[in-house]
Amino acid sequence: MNTDNLSALAVGIGVVALIAGFGVYFNNPELNKASGNPGEFASTVSDGGQRVQVDKSQFRAAPELAGISNYINTGPVALADLKGKVVLVDFWTYSCINCIRTIPYLNAWYEKYADDGLVIVGVHTPEFDFEKNPANVQAAVEKFGIKYPVVQDNDRDTWSAYENRYWPRKYLVDDEGFIRFDHIGEGEYEETEKVIQALLQERAANIGMTIDIDTSTANPEDAQSVNFAQIRTPELYFGYAYARAPLGNADGFRPGQTVTYTLADDAEILANRIYLSGDWANNSDHMELKSHAGKIVLQYSAKAVNIVAGGSGKVQVAEDGKPLAGGAGRDIAEDGSLEIDGQRLYNLVSHERYGQHTLTIDVAGEGFQIYTFTFG
């Protein structure tokens, strides 16, 4: 959900071949772009499961969790208390489609490797104000079936400590507290899991154990397949402070004002521009409908369309001039309508193939709030 859907950026990764019956593990300073002076490394593992000797002077110590405002499904947790474990620190926020698509893999890894020493800490850092609400985050954790600990970083203190700028972002921390892997966005799940396996093997050696790691990689049934090369429409924001593209309407954004937007039936609709009709309040991170009825029109190119919305109201969705049939999107009713029931992400369209379409959303009910379009 951020920086143009950066989907697969790992800050370097090295994999060292099998060492004395232990499977692969890595020691490469480029895994951590914040490391100081990359240098030589040495590692030894004996048949008896002796300690791995690794020069970690080039790796950054993982910052402690800071400024945590709420513990959603866990008691207080600190990285200092997790020394001796392999920790995956995952920065996410619950309405981010890119984050949502990674959750099946996180759930699968937690289930598969928790007994071998893996701990996942989901650091929920909000993009929008409504994501600061603990009840909203709790509902999302339950909806997505998340069992690993989730903490709220509402003031972005932990986010800042890690010098992070992206959702989602994953840091793998070894059993001695050093960041050994850093991945931005979606994708490269197999590579990430191999690093988890390597660090767990390294941890086992450090405590004089041997473990039998299943070296297969997870393929969750509920994972969503996305081909980013086929998505031609970027994420589009309705809030003037977030917008990266102008509105299609000539009136444009008017910070802090309520604007009556008009859209002629024969108006030219340019691709990847949001068009509006009705009275809309221009807020920093969203727009809110102030008239009884309003309309949103978008020509997009993708396979799936989502909106982040809240407030109240009912919407009717059509595509290419035809009402959407039931099942077109996970949140669309049989009659093509959508009832807003909370501040979250709603899936409107889910096609089998990528393509270009014109989407029309007719809104009934003052108080409807919309934050962004996202695509898959």
TAGI-V897136 format. One record per backbone hydrogen bond with DSSP energy under -1.0 kcal/mol. NH is the residue of the N-H (numbers start at 1). CO is the residue of the C=O. If there is no record, write none. Layout:
((NH/CO) (NH/CO))
This chain:
((6/2) (9/184) (11/182) (12/10) (16/25) (22/19) (25/16) (31/28) (32/29) (35/32) (49/46) (59/56) (62/177) (69/152) (72/150) (82/79) (84/175) (85/82) (86/117) (87/173) (88/119) (89/171) (90/121) (91/169) (92/123) (96/93) (100/96) (101/97) (102/99) (106/102) (107/103) (108/104) (109/105) (110/106) (111/107) (112/108) (113/109) (114/110) (116/113) (117/114) (118/113) (119/86) (121/88) (122/149) (123/90) (124/151) (125/92) (131/128) (132/129) (133/130) (137/133) (138/134) (139/135) (140/136) (141/137) (142/138) (143/139) (144/140) (146/141) (151/122) (152/70) (153/124) (156/153) (160/156) (161/157) (162/158) (163/160) (164/159) (169/91) (170/183) (171/89) (172/181) (173/87) (174/178) (177/174) (179/60) (180/172) (181/172) (183/170) (184/9) (185/168) (192/188) (193/189) (194/190) (195/191) (196/192) (197/193) (198/194) (199/195) (200/196) (201/197) (202/198) (203/199) (204/200) (205/201) (206/202) (207/203) (208/205) (209/204) (223/220) (230/227) (232/301) (233/301) (236/373) (238/371) (240/283) (241/284) (242/239) (243/239) (248/274) (252/249) (256/282) (257/254) (259/280) (261/278) (267/264) (272/299) (275/297) (277/295) (278/261) (280/259) (281/288) (282/257) (283/286) (287/370) (288/281) (289/368) (290/279) (294/363) (295/277) (296/361) (297/275) (298/359) (300/357) (302/355) (305/349) (306/374) (307/346) (308/372) (309/344) (310/369) (314/364) (315/338) (316/362) (317/336) (318/360) (319/322) (320/358) (322/319) (324/317) (326/334) (328/325) (331/347) (332/329) (333/337) (336/333) (338/315) (340/313) (344/309) (344/342) (346/307) (348/305) (349/305) (350/328) (351/303) (355/302) (357/300) (359/298) (360/318) (361/296) (362/316) (363/294) (364/314) (365/292) (367/289) (368/365) (369/310) (370/287) (371/308) (373/236) (374/306) (376/304))
